[in-house]
């Protein structure tokens, strides 16, 4: 008798459904897999965006304002000193420092080396030569890793500060402080290295460049009319628009010999670098959510169709005393198997897509386990919710009506 009932249940569940259900299952597997791949791709781009946004660049980007002073004339040096002095007195300003190389700007490179035979020349990887005031390092929060930075009395001293990469190029063991290097020409006076500071990473996708820092006054002595001038202003809190307005207003009385001034928050200047990851994450997430909605609709339709086709089988199970929990399990298992197969396809697709896009990611592996796990969990939850309505309908099947319909 038990064997006869089992055979009847199998025949009831299979009758008239096999070909149509196989096609629907196949389409749903592909749909779920594509949805998984899209959302996982969005996830790794979001991770890249988060990590790029919190990447330690070697300087303070949140509380700093850069002021570019354009086309200043040769006699504007005293005016710049006045501007710097006035800005220091503005409430909320911690420090102000001058530099000839703005954040993110192209700068001239120069030969630097301890002797004639061992130098790093000009070119894309050549050392950037930056003339800075003593307070620049404090204003940019550019901290020394060994030695010290300039003091205010070293205007014309033959001293120099190197960044870590350049110091490591000549002294890999880290003993650069106290040594000396020639700048531009081997015949030039040898400059004593008084300190080594952290590398500055303006572009997160580029390697740290070699940098050498020389006292600012020596730039004015060499080519005063043509050097660029920047003020780096560090505030106690992230600058607001009203802070920028107040800083500019404070500069006006000392701008008689200055043609143009541009104030920008450093954090705002960095925003365009994050746009590729932000755009890619939104794009993939948008397509992924559309795929998720389509997958949920497909699962709902598949389970509903399955319940309709299995009405007789479910009626027999109810007549034989099956509990509502058992009916739920029977119905949900069908959708779970399909989604599980879709997840397997989706994981493979996500790994393939991630490998192709790995060069676009920032410090994020294309096989990020957290992202894959969260995506799979989301898809399973959506599948469960989409299956609940037809499963509840299955629980309410009337055994007599189902059997009389046979």
C-alpha positions in Angstrom: 0.0 0.0 0.0 2.8 2.4 0.9 4.6 1.7 -2.4 1.4 2.4 -4.3 1.0 5.8 -2.5 4.6 6.7 -3.2 4.2 5.8 -6.9 1.0 7.9 -7.1 2.7 10.9 -5.6 5.6 10.7 -8.0 3.3 10.3 -11.0 1.1 13.2 -9.8 4.0 15.5 -9.3 5.5 14.7 -12.7 2.4 14.6 -14.8 2.3 17.3 -17.5 5.0 19.4 -16.0 8.4 18.0 -17.0 9.2 19.8 -20.2 7.8 23.2 -19.3 9.3 23.2 -15.8 12.8 22.2 -17.1 12.8 25.2 -19.4 11.6 27.5 -16.7 14.2 26.1 -14.2 16.9 26.7 -16.8 15.9 30.3 -17.4 15.6 31.0 -13.7 19.1 29.5 -13.0 20.6 31.7 -15.7 18.7 34.7 -14.4 19.7 34.1 -10.8 23.3 33.6 -11.8 23.4 36.8 -13.8 21.9 38.7 -10.8 24.5 37.2 -8.5 27.3 38.2 -10.8 26.0 41.8 -11.2 25.5 42.4 -7.5 28.8 40.8 -6.6 30.5 43.1 -9.1 28.8 46.1 -7.6 30.0 44.9 -4.2 33.7 44.7 -5.1 33.5 48.2 -6.6 31.8 49.5 -3.4 34.6 47.9 -1.4 37.2 49.6 -3.7 35.4 52.9 -3.3 35.4 52.6 0.5 39.1 51.6 0.6 40.2 54.3 -1.8 38.2 56.9 0.2 40.0 55.9 3.5 43.4 55.3 1.9 46.2 56.9 3.9 47.8 59.3 1.5 50.5 60.6 3.8 48.9 64.0 4.4 45.8 65.5 6.0 43.1 65.8 3.3 40.0 66.4 5.5 41.0 69.7 7.3 43.1 71.3 4.7 42.4 74.1 2.2 44.8 74.9 -0.7 45.0 78.5 -1.8 46.5 79.0 -5.3 47.9 82.4 -5.9 48.1 82.9 -9.6 50.3 85.3 -11.7 51.8 87.0 -8.7 54.4 89.6 -9.7 58.0 89.7 -8.6 57.3 92.3 -5.9 54.5 90.3 -4.4 56.7 88.4 -1.9 56.0 90.9 0.9 52.3 90.7 0.1 52.4 86.9 0.4 54.0 87.1 3.8 51.3 89.5 4.9 48.6 87.1 3.6 50.2 84.2 5.4 50.3 86.2 8.6 46.7 87.4 8.4 45.5 83.8 7.7 47.3 82.5 10.8 45.1 84.9 12.9 41.8 83.6 11.5 39.8 81.7 14.2 40.0 78.0 13.6 43.2 78.0 11.6 45.9 75.8 13.1 48.8 76.4 10.7 49.7 78.0 7.3 52.6 77.0 5.0 53.8 78.0 1.6 54.8 75.7 -1.2 55.6 75.8 -5.0 53.9 72.5 -5.8 50.1 72.3 -5.2 48.4 69.1 -4.4 47.9 67.1 -7.6 49.8 69.6 -9.8 52.4 68.7 -12.4 55.8 69.8 -11.1 59.3 70.0 -12.4 61.7 67.2 -11.8 65.3 67.5 -11.1 68.5 65.4 -10.8 69.2 64.4 -7.2 72.0 62.2 -6.0 74.8 61.8 -3.5 77.5 61.8 -6.2 78.0 62.1 -10.0 77.6 58.3 -10.6 74.6 57.7 -8.5 71.7 60.1 -9.4 68.0 60.0 -10.2 67.5 62.1 -13.3 64.6 64.1 -14.7 61.6 62.4 -16.3 58.3 60.7 -15.2 60.0 59.0 -12.3 62.4 61.8 -11.6 62.3 63.5 -8.1 59.8 66.3 -7.8 61.5 69.4 -6.4 59.3 71.3 -4.0 60.2 74.6 -2.3 58.4 74.8 1.0 58.2 77.0 4.0 59.1 75.6 7.4 55.4 75.5 8.4 54.3 73.6 5.3 54.9 70.2 6.9 52.7 71.0 9.9 50.0 72.5 7.7 49.9 69.4 5.5 50.4 67.1 8.4 53.4 65.6 6.6 55.2 64.0 9.4 58.9 63.1 9.5 59.8 59.4 9.9 63.4 60.3 10.8 65.2 63.5 11.5 63.3 66.7 11.4 61.8 69.2 9.0 63.1 72.8 8.3 63.1 75.5 11.0 62.4 79.1 10.3 66.0 80.2 10.4 67.1 78.0 7.5 66.0 80.2 4.7 69.2 80.0 2.7 70.9 77.0 4.3 72.0 74.1 2.1 69.6 71.6 3.7 67.1 69.3 2.2 64.3 66.9 3.2 63.6 63.7 1.2 60.6 61.5 1.1 60.8 57.9 2.1 61.0 56.5 -1.5 63.8 58.8 -2.5 65.8 58.2 0.7 65.3 54.4 0.3 66.6 54.7 -3.3 70.0 55.8 -2.1 70.1 54.4 1.5 68.0 51.2 1.7 69.0 50.7 5.3 67.3 53.9 6.3 70.3 55.9 7.4 69.8 58.9 5.1 69.7 61.6 7.8 73.1 63.4 8.0 74.1 62.4 4.5 74.2 65.0 1.7 72.9 65.1 -1.9 73.5 67.3 -5.0 70.5 68.9 -6.6 70.3 69.6 -10.4 74.1 69.4 -11.0 76.8 67.3 -9.4 78.9 70.4 -9.0 76.3 72.2 -6.9 76.8 72.4 -3.2 76.0 69.2 -1.3 72.8 69.7 0.7 72.6 68.0 4.1 69.6 65.7 4.6 68.0 66.9 7.8 65.0 64.7 7.7 62.9 62.1 5.8 59.1 62.5 5.6 56.3 60.2 4.6 55.5 59.6 0.9 52.7 61.6 -0.5 50.2 59.6 -2.6 48.0 62.0 -4.5 46.7 59.5 -7.0 45.7 56.3 -5.4 46.4 54.3 -8.6 50.0 55.5 -9.0 53.1 54.6 -7.2 54.6 57.1 -4.8 56.9 59.5 -6.6 60.3 60.7 -5.5 60.2 64.1 -3.7 62.8 66.5 -2.4 62.0 69.6 -0.3 64.1 72.7 -0.2 63.5 75.9 1.9 61.0 78.2 0.2 63.1 81.4 0.2 65.6 79.8 -2.2 62.9 79.5 -4.9 62.3 83.3 -4.7 66.0 83.9 -5.0 66.3 81.8 -8.1 63.2 82.7 -10.3 60.9 84.9 -8.3 58.7 86.0 -11.1 57.7 82.6 -12.5 57.4 80.2 -9.6 53.9 79.1 -8.6 52.7 79.9 -5.1 50.4 77.9 -2.9 49.3 78.3 0.7 48.3 75.2 2.6 45.9 76.1 5.4 45.0 73.6 8.0 41.9 74.1 10.1 40.9 72.4 13.3 37.7 71.0 11.7 36.8 70.1 8.1 36.4 73.4 6.2 32.9 74.5 5.2 31.9 77.0 2.5 31.6 79.7 5.1 35.2 79.0 6.2 36.4 79.5 2.6 34.5 82.8 2.4 36.0 84.0 5.6 39.6 83.0 4.5 39.2 84.8 1.2 37.8 87.9 3.0 40.8 88.0 5.3 43.1 88.0 2.3 41.5 90.9 0.4 43.5 93.8 2.2 46.8 92.2 1.2 46.0 91.3 -2.4 47.1 94.5 -4.2 49.9 92.8 -6.0 48.1 89.5 -6.6 46.2 88.9 -9.8 44.0 85.9 -8.9 43.4 83.6 -6.0 41.7 80.2 -6.0 40.6 78.4 -2.7 39.8 74.7 -2.8 39.2 72.1 -0.1 41.7 69.3 -0.6 39.0 66.7 0.1 37.0 68.1 -2.7 40.0 68.1 -5.1 40.3 64.3 -4.4 36.7 63.5 -5.2 37.1 63.0 -9.0 39.5 60.2 -8.3 36.7 58.2 -6.6 34.2 58.7 -9.4 35.1 55.6 -11.5 34.4 53.3 -8.6 31.3 55.3 -7.5 29.9 55.2 -11.1 30.8 51.5 -11.6 29.2 50.5 -8.3 26.0 52.4 -9.0 25.8 50.9 -12.6 26.3 47.3 -11.5 24.1 47.7 -8.5 21.3 49.2 -10.6 21.4 46.3 -13.1 21.8 43.9 -10.2 18.7 45.2 -8.5 16.7 44.9 -11.7 18.0 41.3 -12.0 17.0 40.7 -8.4 13.4 41.9 -9.1 13.3 39.8 -12.2 14.6 36.8 -10.3 12.1 37.3 -7.5 9.3 37.5 -10.0 10.6 34.4 -11.8 10.8 32.4 -8.6 7.3 33.5 -7.6 5.9 32.5 -11.0 7.8 29.1 -11.0 6.7 28.1 -7.5 3.1 29.2 -8.2 3.1 27.2 -11.4 4.6 24.2 -9.6 2.0 24.4 -6.9 -0.8 24.5 -9.5 0.6 21.5 -11.3 1.1 19.6 -8.0 -2.3 20.2 -6.6 -3.3 16.5 -6.6 0.0 15.5 -5.0 -0.4 18.1 -2.3 -4.0 17.0 -1.7 -2.9 13.4 -1.2 -0.2 14.5 1.2 -2.8 16.5 3.2 -5.2 13.6 3.2 -2.5 11.3 4.5 -1.9 13.7 7.4 1.0 15.9 6.2 1.5 18.9 8.5 1.6 22.5 7.2 5.3 22.5 7.9 5.8 19.5 5.7 3.9 21.1 2.9 6.0 24.3 3.2 9.2 22.3 3.0 8.0 20.4 -0.1 7.1 23.6 -1.9 10.2 25.6 -0.8 12.6 22.8 -1.6 11.7 23.2 -5.3 12.6 26.9 -5.4 15.7 26.4 -3.2 17.2 23.8 -5.6 16.7 26.1 -8.5 18.2 29.1 -6.7 21.1 27.0 -5.4 22.0 26.0 -8.9 21.7 29.7 -9.9 24.1 30.7 -7.1 26.6 28.1 -8.3 26.5 29.6 -11.8 26.5 33.1 -10.4 29.6 32.5 -8.2 31.5 31.2 -11.2 30.3 34.2 -13.3 31.2 36.7 -10.6 34.7 35.2 -10.3 35.2 35.4 -14.0 33.9 39.0 -14.2 36.0 40.0 -11.1 39.2 38.6 -12.7 38.5 40.6 -15.9 37.9 43.8 -13.8 40.7 43.2 -11.3 42.9 45.9 -12.7 40.1 48.4 -12.0 39.8 47.5 -8.3 41.7 49.2 -5.5 43.1 46.9 -2.8 40.1 44.6 -3.2 40.5 41.0 -4.4 38.1 40.0 -7.2 37.1 36.9 -5.1 36.1 39.0 -2.0 34.5 36.3 0.2 32.5 38.9 2.2 30.9 40.3 -1.0 30.1 36.8 -2.4 28.6 35.7 0.9 26.5 38.8 1.3 25.3 38.6 -2.3 24.4 34.9 -2.0 22.6 35.5 1.3 20.6 38.3 -0.2 19.5 36.2 -3.2 18.5 33.3 -1.0 16.5 35.6 1.2 14.7 37.1 -1.8 14.0 33.6 -3.1 12.5 32.6 0.3 10.3 35.6 0.4 9.1 35.1 -3.2 8.3 31.5 -2.4 6.2 32.2 0.7 3.0 33.3 -1.0 2.6 30.2 -3.2 3.8 28.0 -0.3 1.0 29.4 1.9 -1.5 28.8 -0.9 -0.2 25.2 -1.1 -0.8 24.7 2.7 -4.5 25.8 2.2 -5.1 23.1 -0.5 -8.4 21.3 0.3 -7.7 17.5 0.1 -11.2 16.6 -1.2 -11.3 19.2 -3.9 -7.8 18.3 -5.0 -8.6 14.6 -5.2 -12.0 15.2 -6.9 -10.2 17.2 -9.6 -8.2 14.1 -10.5 
